[in-house]
Amino acid sequence: MKKLLPLLAAAGFALSFAAHAADAPAAGASAPAKAPTAQQTRMKTCNADAGAKNLKGDERKAFMKECLSGNKASTQQDKMKSCNADAGAKNLKGDARKAFMKECLSGAAS
């Protein structure tokens, strides 16, 4: 009986350690990439627009606040300006620019 109790305690400890190790991800395995949230996408777009306009300091803060608020429904003209600025910042020309603009304008509409 005196030998049984420490043996059971050791077995319980070993099982709890094994269960914990099974829950942890493998060291070499990487987690699957998560799709960006709507807020992250909006932040990326607003940041690119502010960069394209070379805004700094308080002007940039004000622009980012307004852009990220999302209260203002953007017009097609606003979308076109934003996508055009992004395409210009990426130095896109020809078919690559057309494809980018099509994707940007359709993505901005949703």
N, C-alpha and C positions, 0 to 999 in steps of 0.2 A: 504494500500500500504506500509506503514511504517513497518508493521508486516510481510508482505509477503517477503520482501527482506532478512531480517535476517533468516527467515525460509528456503528460497531457499538456502542461503549460508550454513546453517547448514546441510541441506539435501545433498548438493553437497559434503561437507566435509565428511559426513558419508559414502556416496557412494564411494568416492575415498579411504577411509580407508578400507572399506569392500573389494574393488577390490584388494588393496595391500595385505591384509591378505589372500585372496584366492590364490594369486600367491606364497606366502611363504609356504614351506613344513611344515607339522605338526611337533610339537615338539618331539613326540615319534617315528616318522617315520624315518627310516634310508635310505639313498640313496643307490640304487643298486650298487653293486661292479662293477667297470669297469675292463675290461681285460687289462693286462699290455701291454704297447706299445713295439714295437720291441727294442727300445733303453733301456727301463727298463729291458726287458728280457736279453739283451746283458750285461747290467750293473751287473745284478744278477749273470750271468754265469762267467763273468770276475772276479768279486769280490770273488766268490767261488774258482775259479782257483788260484787266488793270495793267498787266505787264505790257500789252500791246499799246496801251495809251500812255505808257511811261509815267504813271501816277506814283507819287511819293508822299509820305507823311500823312497829314490830315486829309488831303484830297483822296488818297488811296483808301484811308479808313472810311470816309464817307461813301465812296463808291462801293466798297465791299459791303458795308452795312445795307445799303439800298439794294445791291445786287442779290445778297444772300437772303434778304427778307422774303422775297418771293411773292409779296403781296401784289405787286404790279404785274398785270398780265402784259407780257411783252408782245409788241406788234410784230408783224412780218418784217417791217423795216428794221426794227431793233435786232431781230434774229439775223437778218442779212448782214448788218454791220458787224455783229459779233463774229459770225462765221467768216466773213471776209477778212477781219482783223486776224483771226486765228490762222487762216490760210496764208495770209501775208507773212505772219511771224514764222511759219514753217517753210516759207519760200517755195510754195507749191505752184506748178505751172501746168498748163494743158489739161490732159485727161486726169491727171492726179488731182488737180485743183477741182475739176468738175465733180469727180467722185467724192472728194472731201466735202464740198459744198452741199451736195445732195444728201450725204449722210448727216452732216451737221444740221442742216435745215429740217430734216425729217426728225432727227433726234431732239431738236429744240422744241418741236411742236408737241411732243408727248409729255 
